[in-house]
Amino acid sequence: MTAGGAGLALPLISAAPANAAPVETWDKVAECESNGTWDINTGNGYFGGLQFKQSTWEEFGGTAYAARADQASKDQQIAVAEQVLEGQGPRAWPTCSQRAGLVRGGEAPDVSPQGTRAEPAAAQEGKDGAAPSYEVVRGDTLSGIAQSHGVRGGWQSLYELNRQTVGSDPDLIIPGQRLALESGSPTARTPAPQKSAGKPEKARQKAQEKTEKAQQKQQAEQKQAEKKKKKEESGARQAAAPAYVSPVSGGTGTAYRTTGSSWSSGYHTGVDFPVPTGTAVKSVTAGQVVSAGWADSFGYEVIVRHPDGRYTQYAHLSAISVSAGQPVAGGQQVGRVGSTGNSTGPHLHFEVRTGPGFGSDIDPLAYLRQNGVTL
């Protein structure tokens, strides 16, 4: 009990105690103990309007009326309380007895625990017309109650009907609360603050806070993992992106599209790099060797196909370092500069083509520049 209710268990004594108290006094005790809610059960181990401990209820014969005090009528609870008052005196309710003026030796209460005392017509009429209600037990949820009792509109309707009892959080319902199942149902008042009920509430709040912190931690870890994954994916994309380099280290000579009779097409189909014989020639980016060998006027050449569909040609080589069908990486050596074929001196003839054959050339320097190579 909360304010010092009937928690002391004493042997059952006379059914007609000499030290009685009027109903009005017991009403005051109940108002102090439970806000006058005779069927209250908040789950704190004390029951009914006078907040009987279960052992007290059983020892003083309460189970002759109901299994627990909150399941008994007001008259039945007062009848058992009279036995407690006779055996223990007002100190069984140390705080509320003083507030209510509960003492031994008062007039006998006008109660009929067996239900024979007539009730006022208005009260009886109210009981006869009462709509159904439900008392919350441990593990209940509004949605579960609404479904099992066929409440129209589901848990939302049940919550709106009992908002004053439940409070602002529909996910938090407390054992002992009485909920209306349809409009007009009598609902219990919100239980009065209980002295020992604070512990379960604090425990519930701590558990909720712990759960929220765990959820926040999990969300933070998930965000961190997603951020790390994106970073790794970005790094993988960058690593997978083909890197472009210049085919040789050195400046350019004869430019692309230079006209003259020296070339069968009437113009220079590539760009020349006048560098010494033996200079390493590199594939400008990753790809696969299409051909590697002698090519008439181009002398020894290598042609590489790249992922973007372009082909690069490396001609007049003095040596070839790869073979047809071989994959190459960007910057990998494919040969060495020479002066083989129709050549006037050591240099690399470099072309970029849309196809593997002669005549599909495009501007090689523009191609390198658009891929980040500055010459």
Secondary structure, DSSP 8 states (H G I E B T S, - for coil): --SS-S--------SS-SSB--HHHHHHHHHHHHTT-TT-B-SSSEETTTTEEHHHHHHTTGGGT-SSGGGS-HHHHHHHHHHHHHHH-GGGSTTHHHHHT--TTB------TTS-S---HHHHHHHHT---EEE--TT--HHHHHHHTT-TTHHHHHHHHTHHHH-S-TT---TT-EEESSTT----------TTTHHHHHHHHHHHHHHHHHHHHHHHHHHHHHHHHHHHHHHHHHHHS-----SSSS---S-TT-B-TTSTTSB--SEEE---TT-EEE-SSSEEEEEEEE-GGG-EEEEEE-TTS-EEEEEEEEEE---TT-EE-TT-EEEEEB--SS-SSSBEEEEEESSSSTT-EE-HHHHHHHTT---
